């Protein structure tokens, strides 16, 4: 009898400890958890919200293959001086295809195209509803510090979920328990418990994927993120590039897609990236029977000039860790099943957010008879959380402005024939030889610039290698005004071509004007609604704590 009593006593003490742990986590970290979960709920449907606000994102759905060639030709024709970073298939029925284009003013813009005709639907800044909620949910627009803090909350969410389900006896029979005749406190208690039961598996999934994001942060901090990825695929053999001339033509994007699908039966191409750098392959990725992994888990690399397949990666062949790395995002944001799973994830995320608020409210109500015991440390935790949110507000404002920052277009300082190449040398404004000029050698003519090295420098001094995109490599050079400069291009057979031009005196540039990014109507309204609701919760949280003291 005594042993049984001791066992029951220890069991009760264990449950009481779990109860206190559950409440302590909710009260001290609940506000931060709420903001993370609430913003994540919006993030799951952010693309669809953008589609409702921006007509350019909509396109007719047809039962026909995507015309990658038509899309690429439209991009080249409409943006001849810009760099196409990649083309992406529509995300869901009724949506347009998306391309990222890097503009000479430093901005990356989103360009929307009809996926079958290639017709330009419109383009906007990189900032929209999706970008806001993804960046806010992932890092509060606060860089490494923000992403570390957000991923650390996954541990609190995991412990809170497990402690709650462990101390709550008889939860299996309480799926629909809601007593409305026992007063508001009992009603809120039932709502908190019932909601917690319904979202428990979801909590485990979100917490587990969040913990993996923290692992990624640790590997990135150790400069070892490569360990989480599959082994590098074979790349273009640069020794073969000399066989294709100065500016060889690329194949049509549709031809690359056709060859990739022939080499990888069952691959549905979801993105295609034409090469921008010397020796870069044509990159295609997509789905191949397992929607739980990201598109990048299945990929094909092709030689840009010959069109031959260089490498293939199938998600089924990935090792455990790389497979998990490509599994986490679809599971965390729920986009593996299309719109249906996104809606389910959003509902579950909102339910979890409500459960966090209800739990904190109940803990404060219970603490009123003995606030010194129940609310110990909660006020300090709240103040620290509030202080960080104040920092996050400034980080968010700065981050949004960064998407709208305008820079002056570069100044043309020379146009030269360099052997078989025609090159325009430009200088980013402000262009000051004494303080360092950001020079770009833009290659003219059709075809892909195929060279081994480009350098620029003075006639007497050392030259600086130009790096970056093959079409417009850049370098920073410091010299005296009106000093003759020399651009030098080396072919793969080590033949060198040179041309001399003169750097003009300093060209002052207009100051960079900070401006909000251009967005479709309604984007700021959605952000305002989210911000208002979040502020209301923060104020209410403070009022609960204040009343309980």
C-alpha positions in Angstrom: 0.0 0.0 0.0 2.8 2.4 0.9 4.6 1.6 -2.3 1.4 2.3 -4.3 1.0 5.6 -2.4 4.6 6.6 -3.1 4.1 5.7 -6.8 0.9 7.8 -7.0 2.6 10.6 -5.2 5.6 10.6 -7.5 3.3 10.4 -10.5 1.4 13.4 -9.3 4.6 15.3 -8.6 5.8 14.5 -12.2 2.5 15.7 -13.7 2.6 18.9 -11.6 6.1 19.6 -12.8 5.0 19.1 -16.4 2.1 21.4 -15.8 4.4 24.1 -14.4 6.8 23.6 -17.2 4.0 23.9 -19.8 2.7 27.1 -18.2 6.1 28.6 -17.7 7.0 28.2 -21.3 3.7 29.6 -22.5 3.8 32.6 -20.3 7.5 33.5 -20.8 8.0 32.6 -24.5 4.3 32.5 -25.6 4.3 36.0 -27.0 7.3 35.2 -29.3 5.8 31.9 -30.2 2.5 33.5 -31.1 4.1 36.0 -33.5 6.2 33.3 -35.2 3.2 31.0 -35.6 0.8 33.7 -36.6 3.1 35.1 -39.3 3.8 31.5 -40.4 0.0 30.9 -40.9 -0.1 33.9 -43.3 3.1 32.7 -45.0 1.5 29.4 -46.1 -1.1 31.3 -48.3 1.0 34.4 -49.1 1.4 33.4 -52.7 -2.3 33.0 -53.2 -2.9 36.4 -51.5 -0.5 38.0 -53.9 -2.4 36.3 -56.8 -5.6 38.0 -55.6 -3.9 41.4 -55.4 -1.9 41.3 -58.6 -3.7 40.5 -61.9 -0.3 40.1 -63.6 0.2 36.9 -61.6 -2.8 35.2 -63.2 -2.8 33.3 -66.4 -5.1 30.8 -68.2 -4.4 27.2 -67.4 -4.0 25.0 -70.4 -3.4 21.3 -70.9 -0.2 21.9 -72.8 3.6 21.8 -72.1 5.2 25.0 -70.9 6.9 27.0 -73.6 10.3 27.9 -72.0 11.6 29.2 -75.3 8.8 31.7 -75.7 9.2 32.9 -72.2 13.0 33.3 -72.5 12.7 35.1 -75.9 10.2 37.5 -74.3 12.6 38.2 -71.4 15.5 38.9 -73.7 13.5 41.1 -76.0 11.8 43.1 -73.2 14.9 43.4 -71.0 18.0 43.4 -73.4 20.3 45.1 -70.9 19.3 43.0 -67.9 20.2 39.5 -66.7 17.7 36.7 -66.5 18.4 34.7 -63.4 15.9 31.9 -63.9 12.4 30.9 -65.0 9.9 29.0 -62.9 6.7 27.2 -63.7 3.4 28.4 -62.3 2.6 27.6 -58.7 -0.9 26.2 -59.0 -3.7 26.4 -61.6 -4.5 29.9 -62.9 -1.1 31.4 -62.1 1.5 32.8 -64.4 5.1 31.7 -64.7 7.7 33.6 -62.8 11.1 34.9 -63.8 13.7 36.7 -61.8 15.6 39.5 -63.6 18.5 41.4 -62.3 18.4 45.0 -63.4 21.4 47.3 -63.9 20.2 49.6 -61.1 20.9 46.8 -58.6 17.3 45.6 -58.2 16.0 42.1 -58.7 12.5 42.1 -60.1 9.8 39.5 -60.5 8.5 39.2 -64.0 5.3 37.3 -64.8 4.7 35.5 -68.1 2.1 33.4 -69.7 3.7 29.9 -69.5 2.3 28.8 -72.9 2.6 31.9 -75.1 5.5 33.7 -73.3 3.5 36.9 -73.2 4.6 39.4 -70.6 2.0 39.9 -68.0 3.9 42.5 -65.9 6.7 42.9 -63.4 7.1 44.2 -59.8 9.8 44.7 -57.3 11.0 41.6 -55.4 8.9 42.7 -52.4 5.3 41.4 -52.1 3.1 39.7 -49.5 4.9 36.5 -49.8 8.3 38.1 -49.4 7.2 40.0 -46.3 5.8 37.0 -44.5 8.6 34.6 -45.5 11.2 37.1 -44.3 9.3 38.1 -41.2 8.4 34.5 -40.2 11.9 33.2 -40.8 14.1 36.0 -39.3 12.0 39.1 -38.4 14.1 40.8 -41.1 16.9 40.7 -38.5 19.6 38.7 -40.3 21.5 36.0 -38.4 20.3 37.1 -35.0 16.7 36.9 -36.1 16.9 33.5 -37.7 18.7 32.1 -34.7 16.0 33.4 -32.3 13.2 32.1 -34.5 14.7 28.6 -34.9 15.4 28.4 -31.1 11.6 28.8 -30.5 11.1 25.4 -32.1 12.6 23.8 -29.0 10.2 25.7 -26.8 7.3 24.7 -29.0 8.4 21.0 -28.9 8.7 20.9 -25.2 5.5 22.8 -24.7 3.5 20.4 -26.9 5.0 17.3 -25.3 4.5 18.5 -21.7 0.9 19.5 -22.4 -0.1 16.2 -23.9 1.7 14.3 -21.1 0.2 16.1 -18.1 -3.3 16.2 -19.6 -4.9 13.0 -18.4 -7.6 11.5 -20.5 -7.0 13.6 -23.6 -7.9 10.7 -26.0 -11.6 11.2 -25.0 -11.6 15.0 -25.1 -11.5 15.6 -28.9 -14.8 17.6 -28.7 -15.0 18.6 -25.1 -16.4 22.1 -24.7 -18.4 22.9 -21.6 -20.4 26.1 -22.0 -22.3 26.0 -18.7 -19.3 26.0 -16.3 -18.3 29.6 -16.6 -15.8 31.5 -18.9 -12.7 30.0 -17.2 -13.8 26.4 -17.8 -14.8 27.3 -21.4 -11.5 28.8 -22.2 -9.7 25.8 -20.5 -11.7 23.4 -22.7 -10.9 25.5 -25.8 -7.2 25.5 -25.0 -7.1 21.7 -24.3 -9.3 20.7 -27.3 -7.4 22.9 -29.7 -4.1 21.6 -28.3 -5.2 18.0 -29.0 -6.2 18.7 -32.5 -3.0 20.5 -33.4 -0.7 18.2 -31.4 0.7 16.2 -34.4 1.0 19.5 -36.4 3.0 21.0 -33.5 5.4 18.1 -33.5 5.9 18.5 -37.3 6.4 22.2 -37.1 8.7 21.9 -34.1 10.8 19.1 -35.6 11.3 21.0 -38.9 12.1 24.1 -36.9 14.7 22.2 -35.0 16.2 21.1 -38.3 16.3 24.8 -39.4 18.3 25.5 -36.3 20.7 22.7 -37.3 21.1 24.4 -40.7 21.9 27.7 -39.0 24.6 25.9 -36.9 26.1 24.3 -40.0 26.1 27.6 -41.8 27.7 29.4 -38.9 30.5 26.7 -39.0 30.8 27.2 -42.8 29.9 23.6 -43.3 26.4 23.7 -44.9 27.8 21.6 -47.7 27.6 18.6 -45.3 23.8 18.7 -45.4 23.6 18.6 -49.2 24.2 15.8 -51.6 27.7 15.4 -53.1 28.4 18.1 -55.8 27.4 17.0 -59.3 29.8 16.9 -62.2 30.2 20.3 -63.9 31.1 21.5 -67.4 34.6 20.5 -68.4 36.1 23.9 -69.1 38.9 22.4 -71.2 36.2 21.6 -73.8 34.9 25.2 -74.0 37.7 26.3 -76.4 36.1 24.1 -79.1 33.1 26.3 -79.5 34.4 29.7 -80.7 34.2 33.3 -79.2 30.4 33.6 -78.8 28.7 30.3 -79.5 24.9 30.2 -79.7 22.9 28.5 -76.9 20.2 26.0 -77.7 16.5 26.9 -77.3 15.3 26.4 -73.7 12.7 24.0 -75.0 15.4 21.8 -76.4 17.2 21.7 -73.1 13.9 20.7 -71.4 13.3 18.0 -74.0 16.8 16.5 -73.6 16.5 16.6 -69.8 13.2 14.8 -69.8 14.6 12.2 -72.2 17.5 11.5 -69.9 15.3 11.6 -66.8 11.9 10.0 -67.6 9.1 11.1 -65.4 10.7 14.5 -64.6 8.3 17.5 -64.7 10.5 20.5 -65.2 9.6 23.2 -62.8 12.5 25.6 -63.3 15.1 26.3 -66.0 18.1 28.5 -65.6 20.2 29.4 -68.6 23.9 29.9 -67.9 25.2 33.3 -66.9 28.7 32.4 -65.8 31.7 31.0 -67.7 31.5 27.2 -67.5 28.1 27.1 -65.9 25.7 24.4 -67.0 22.1 24.7 -68.0 20.2 23.9 -64.9 16.7 22.2 -64.7 14.9 20.8 -61.7 11.4 19.7 -60.9 9.2 16.9 -59.6 9.6 13.2 -60.2 6.9 11.3 -58.2 7.6 12.5 -54.7 5.9 15.9 -53.9 7.2 15.9 -50.4 10.6 17.1 -51.5 11.7 20.4 -53.0 12.0 20.7 -56.8 15.8 21.0 -56.4 16.0 17.3 -55.2 15.5 16.3 -58.8 17.8 18.0 -61.3 19.5 17.7 -64.6 22.6 19.6 -65.7 23.4 20.0 -69.4 26.4 21.4 -71.4 25.4 24.9 -72.5 26.8 24.5 -76.0 26.6 20.8 -76.9 23.4 20.2 -75.0 24.7 16.9 -73.7 23.6 15.7 -70.2 26.3 16.2 -67.7 24.7 15.0 -64.5 21.3 13.8 -63.1 20.1 13.8 -59.5 17.0 11.8 -58.4 15.5 12.4 -55.0 15.2 8.6 -54.5 19.0 8.3 -54.7 19.7 10.9 -52.0 21.3 10.0 -48.7 19.3 10.4 -45.5 20.5 13.9 -44.5 20.3 15.5 -47.9 16.9 13.9 -48.4 15.7 15.5 -45.1 17.1 18.8 -46.1 14.9 18.8 -49.2 12.0 17.4 -47.2 11.8 20.1 -44.5 10.5 23.1 -46.5 7.4 21.4 -48.1 6.4 19.9 -44.7 6.9 23.1 -42.8 4.9 25.3 -45.1 2.5 22.6 -46.3 2.8 23.2 -50.1 3.5 19.6 -51.0 -0.2 19.0 -51.7 -1.0 22.2 -53.5 -3.7 24.7 -52.3 -5.5 22.1 -50.2 -2.6 21.4 -47.8 -1.7 25.1 -47.7 -5.2 25.8 -46.4 -5.0 23.0 -43.9 -1.6 24.3 -42.7 -3.0 27.8 -42.4 -6.0 26.7 -40.3 -3.8 24.6 -38.1 -1.4 27.4 -37.7 -4.1 29.8 -36.7 -5.5 27.2 -34.2 -2.1 26.9 -32.7 -1.7 30.6 -32.4 -5.1 30.8 -30.6 -4.1 27.9 -28.3 -1.0 29.9 -27.3 -3.1 32.9 -26.4 -5.7 30.9 -24.6 -3.1 29.1 -22.5 -1.4 32.3 -21.4 -4.8 33.8 -20.5 -5.6 30.7 -18.3 -2.3 30.8 -16.6 -2.7 34.4 -15.7 -6.2 33.8 -14.4 -5.0 30.9 -12.2 -2.1 33.1 -11.0 -4.4 35.8 -9.5 -4.6 34.2 -6.0 -0.8 33.9 -5.9 0.9 36.1 -8.5 4.3 36.0 -6.9 4.5 32.2 -7.4 2.8 31.9 -10.8 4.1 35.0 -12.6 7.7 35.0 -11.3 10.0 36.1 -14.2 7.1 36.6 -16.6 7.3 40.4 -16.5 11.0 40.4 -17.2 10.6 37.9 -20.0 7.8 40.1 -21.5 10.0 43.2 -21.3 12.9 41.5 -23.0 10.6 40.1 -25.7 9.0 43.5 -26.2 12.5 45.1 -26.5 13.4 42.7 -29.2 10.2 43.3 -31.1 11.1 47.0 -31.0 14.4 46.2 -32.6 12.6 43.9 -35.1 10.3 46.8 -36.1 13.3 48.9 -37.2 14.9 45.9 -38.9 11.6 45.2 -40.8 11.3 48.8 -41.9 14.9 48.9 -43.1 14.5 45.5 -44.8 11.5 46.7 -46.7 13.2 49.9 -47.8 16.1 47.8 -49.1 13.8 46.2 -51.7 13.0 49.7 -53.0 16.4 51.3 -52.9 17.1 53.0 -56.2 20.6 53.4 -57.7 21.7 55.5 -60.6 22.3 53.6 -63.9 26.0 53.1 -64.8 27.9 55.6 -67.0 29.3 54.4 -70.3 33.0 55.4 -70.4 34.2 53.4 -73.5 33.0 51.2 -76.3 35.8 49.0 -77.7 36.5 46.2 -80.1 38.7 43.6 -78.3 39.7 41.0 -80.8 36.5 39.2 -81.9 34.5 40.8 -79.0 32.7 44.1 -78.8 32.7 45.4 -75.3 31.1 48.4 -73.6 32.9 49.5 -70.4 30.7 51.1 -67.8 31.3 52.6 -64.4 28.8 52.5 -61.6 27.8 55.9 -60.3 29.4 57.6 -58.4 32.4 56.9 -60.7 35.6 58.2 -58.9 39.0 56.9 -60.1 40.6 58.0 -56.8 38.3 56.2 -54.5 37.7 53.1 -56.6 35.6 52.6 -59.7 33.2 49.7 -60.1 33.8 48.8 -63.7 31.8 46.4 -65.9 32.7 45.0 -69.3 29.5 44.4 -71.1 29.8 42.0 -74.1 27.7 42.9 -77.2 26.6 40.7 -80.0 24.7 37.4 -80.2 25.8 34.3 -78.5 27.3 33.4 -75.2 30.7 35.2 -74.4 33.1 32.3 -74.3 36.5 33.3 -72.8 38.9 32.1 -70.2 39.6 35.4 -68.4 38.9 39.1 -68.5 41.1 41.6 -66.7 41.3 45.4 -66.5 44.1 47.7 -65.3 46.6 50.4 -66.1 49.2 50.1 -68.8 52.0 50.0 -66.2 50.4 48.6 -63.1 48.9 45.2 -62.3 45.6 44.3 -63.8 42.5 43.1 -61.9 40.6 40.1 -62.9 36.9 40.8 -63.7 34.5 38.3 -62.2 30.8 37.6 -62.1 28.4 37.1 -65.0 29.9 36.2 -68.3 27.9 38.9 -70.1 29.0 41.7 -67.8 32.0 40.8 -65.5 32.9 43.5 -62.9 36.0 44.6 -61.0 36.9 47.5 -58.7 39.9 49.6 -59.7 41.5 52.6 -58.1 43.6 54.9 -60.2 44.1 58.6 -61.1 41.7 60.5 -63.3 42.4 60.5 -67.0 44.7 57.5 -66.7 44.8 55.2 -69.7 43.3 51.8 -68.9 43.5 48.5 -70.6 41.0 45.7 -70.9 42.4 42.3 -71.7 40.5 39.2 -72.8 42.2 35.7 -72.8 40.8 32.9 -74.9 40.9 29.2 -73.9 43.9 28.7 -76.1 45.6 31.5 -74.1 45.4 33.9 -77.1 45.2 37.4 -75.6 43.4 40.5 -77.0 43.9 44.0 -75.7 42.3 47.4 -76.0 43.1 50.7 -74.4 40.7 53.4 -73.3 40.8 56.4 -70.9 39.0 56.7 -67.6 37.4 60.1 -67.3 37.6 62.4 -64.3 35.3 61.7 -61.3 31.6 61.5 -62.2 29.5 62.4 -59.2 26.4 60.5 -58.8 23.1 61.4 -57.2 22.6 60.2 -53.7 20.8 56.9 -53.3 17.2 57.7 -52.6 15.5 55.4 -50.2 12.0 54.6 -51.4 9.4 52.0 -50.7 9.3 49.1 -53.2 6.6 49.4 -55.8 3.9 46.8 -55.1 0.5 46.0 -56.4 -2.4 47.7 -54.6 -3.4 45.9 -51.4 0.0 44.6 -50.3 0.4 47.3 -47.7 -3.2 46.7 -46.5 -2.4 43.1 -45.8 0.8 44.0 -43.9 -1.2 46.7 -42.0 -3.9 44.1 -41.0 -1.2 41.7 -39.8 0.7 44.4 -37.9 -2.5 45.7 -36.2 -3.6 42.3 -35.0 -0.1 41.6 -33.7 0.1 44.9 -31.8 -3.4 44.2 -30.3 -2.1 40.9 -29.0 1.0 42.4 -27.6 -1.0 45.1 -25.8 -3.5 42.6 -24.5 -0.6 40.4 -23.3 0.7 43.3 -21.3 -2.7 44.0 -19.8 -3.1 40.4 -18.7 0.2 40.5 -16.9 -0.5 43.9 -15.3 -3.9 42.9 -14.0 -2.6 39.7 -12.5 0.1 41.5 -10.4 
